[in-house]
């Protein structure tokens, strides 16, 4: 299998486009988990786990700016969680996906 094979390149491009279309929903779910901070005891771990997955998958699909923004959010979700830092990081994540998902 040649990675430069046009069929492989086209298939990978389609997967990347599909992921880009899913990004707004993934970030919405993450934002919902963040909104539960301080209300739901499981929210912190849930938000951190979602951020970790989003950081990795966005980087794997070649969306480095999204991955970097989510990495900052993941760090902000580490104890001690400071709500203002988390809100700023979520804003940066939203901005990064707006450039990708259009």
C-alpha positions as CSV (number, residue, x, y, z in Angstrom):
1,X,0.0,0.0,0.0
2,X,1.4,3.3,-1.1
3,X,0.4,6.2,1.2
4,X,0.5,8.5,-1.8
5,X,-2.2,6.3,-3.6
6,X,-4.9,8.8,-4.6
7,X,-7.6,6.5,-3.2
8,X,-5.9,6.5,0.2
9,X,-5.5,10.3,0.1
10,X,-9.1,10.7,-0.9
11,X,-10.3,8.4,1.9
12,X,-8.2,10.2,4.5
13,X,-9.5,13.6,3.3
14,X,-13.1,12.4,3.6
15,X,-12.4,11.1,7.2
16,X,-10.9,14.5,8.0
17,X,-13.9,16.4,6.6
18,X,-16.3,14.2,8.4
19,X,-14.5,14.8,11.7
20,X,-14.5,18.5,11.0
21,X,-18.3,18.4,10.6
22,X,-18.5,16.5,14.0
23,X,-16.4,19.0,15.9
24,X,-19.2,21.4,16.8
25,X,-21.2,18.6,18.4
26,X,-18.1,17.3,20.2
27,X,-17.4,20.8,21.6
28,X,-21.0,21.3,22.5
29,X,-20.9,18.1,24.6
30,X,-17.7,19.2,26.2
31,X,-19.2,22.7,26.9
32,X,-22.2,20.9,28.6
33,X,-19.9,19.0,30.8
34,X,-18.0,22.2,31.8
35,X,-21.4,23.9,32.5
36,X,-22.0,21.2,35.1
37,X,-18.8,22.0,37.1
38,X,-19.7,22.7,40.7
39,X,-23.2,21.1,40.3
40,X,-22.4,17.5,39.3
41,X,-19.5,15.8,41.2
42,X,-18.7,13.8,38.1
43,X,-18.5,16.8,35.8
44,X,-14.9,17.6,36.4
45,X,-13.7,14.1,35.5
46,X,-16.1,13.9,32.6
47,X,-15.0,17.2,31.2
48,X,-11.4,16.4,31.6
49,X,-11.8,13.0,29.9
50,X,-13.8,14.6,27.0
51,X,-11.1,17.2,26.6
52,X,-8.4,14.6,26.6
53,X,-10.1,12.6,23.8
54,X,-10.8,15.7,21.8
55,X,-7.2,16.9,22.1
56,X,-5.9,13.6,20.8
57,X,-8.4,13.0,18.0
58,X,-8.2,16.6,16.7
59,X,-4.4,16.3,16.6
60,X,-4.6,12.9,14.9
61,X,-6.8,14.4,12.2
62,X,-4.4,17.2,11.6
63,X,-6.2,20.0,13.4
64,X,-3.2,21.2,15.5
65,X,-4.8,24.6,16.4
66,X,-7.9,22.8,17.9
67,X,-5.7,20.3,19.7
68,X,-3.6,23.0,21.2
69,X,-6.7,25.0,22.4
70,X,-8.1,21.8,23.9
71,X,-4.8,21.1,25.6
72,X,-5.1,24.5,27.4
73,X,-8.6,23.5,28.4
74,X,-7.5,20.2,29.7
75,X,-4.9,21.9,31.8
76,X,-7.4,24.4,33.1
77,X,-9.6,21.5,34.1
78,X,-6.8,20.1,36.3
79,X,-7.1,20.9,40.0
80,X,-7.5,23.5,41.3
81,X,-10.1,24.3,38.7
82,X,-10.5,28.1,38.3
83,X,-13.8,28.8,36.5
84,X,-12.4,31.9,34.7
85,X,-9.5,30.0,33.3
86,X,-11.9,27.2,32.1
87,X,-14.2,29.7,30.5
88,X,-11.4,31.4,28.7
89,X,-10.1,28.1,27.5
90,X,-13.5,27.0,26.2
91,X,-13.7,30.3,24.3
92,X,-10.4,29.5,22.7
93,X,-11.6,26.0,21.7
94,X,-14.8,27.5,20.2
95,X,-12.7,30.0,18.2
96,X,-10.4,27.3,16.9
97,X,-13.2,25.1,15.7
98,X,-14.9,28.0,14.0
99,X,-12.0,28.2,11.7
100,X,-12.2,24.5,10.9
101,X,-15.9,23.7,10.9
102,X,-16.8,27.0,9.2
